[in-house]
Amino acid sequence: MISKFLSKLKSILFKSAVTPETPLKKEKKAAKSAKTKTKTKTKTKTKTKTKEINSKKNIEALTTLPGVGAKSAKALYEAGFKTTKSVIAADEKDLLSVSGVGINLVKKLKELK
């Protein structure tokens, strides 16, 4: 009884350790992995392009505020103020903490409220 158990155990262990693959299976696996790699690359490229376009549009929208130029709009966007409404509604201290935004610009923005 023990000998049968040991022989089955040996057969299981040695079969699972060495699984012969045919060259055709290897080629199919390689082709599958190549397809998935190209799909993920394409998806990430389109996502980053969309994000870049959206960020440019948002920065351009911020430049419509009085006294806000390209540099200060970019600084505001990077500080987390994505829309003109968020800039207008922001506290003066929060706006002054952004580099490139001075007291005069904050005064102009607060006049819009």
Buried (B, 14 or more C-beta within 10 A) or exposed (E): EEEEEEEEEEEEEEEEEEEEEEEEEEEEEEEEEEEEEEEEEEEEEEEEEEEEEEBEEBBEBBBEBEBBEEEBBBBBBEBEBBEBEEBBEBEEEBBBEBEBBEEEBBEEBEEEE
